[in-house]
Amino acid sequence: DDIKKAMLADTFRTGKESTAYTGDISATPIKNGQEKKGLAYRISIDTWEQKCAIFDYITNYSSHVEVIDGIELSFALLAELAESTELWIIKQWLSGYGIKLFLRLPIVGRKRAIAYCNQYLTDEMLHLTDGFYCGNLDMLQYLLIRLKNAGIDLKNKEIVADYSLYTSNHGAVAFLKQYGVTGLVASYELNRYEWKDLIVS
């Protein structure tokens, strides 16, 4: 059953039918206070169409939801979220399924990205979300300042180094940990030994 659920989540994530699954299913993500075996996935949402499709999936296949650990909303959606109560609604709805809500911050040029966040990333968003994905050091620094100014304890948020940040060895991981980073998206270019090095780090 765990393999079938992981295959289903993989199919949903990639848009292609999964005919085989060889991943390690020994992980035990915790949902609703209970441990359930299965790989934990996070699904990235870049458009409102994707959001509707993913939420429809969660609603209709709730028995498989334990494999979904979190939903990442793209920074491209911030402008619309800032002008409505949609984020609060999304947060409450996902919480009912034990799914975390993340915001993926922009990784474009420093001035442009920060100006965009200053305009659309509200303190309410910072409080509502469970964590953030940062793609460069400038954005990480900006996020830490915003969280501090909003009176938010870093212990209550998960900060993830996105794939565009250099995270290919234990030295990079140790450096990022000093700045509150609690997770990372590893590059698919790494070999199994480099993966092991990151996991140990």
Order of alpha helices (4+ residues) and beta strands (2+ residues): alpha-beta-beta-beta-alpha-beta-alpha-alpha-beta-alpha-alpha-beta-alpha-beta-alpha-beta-alpha
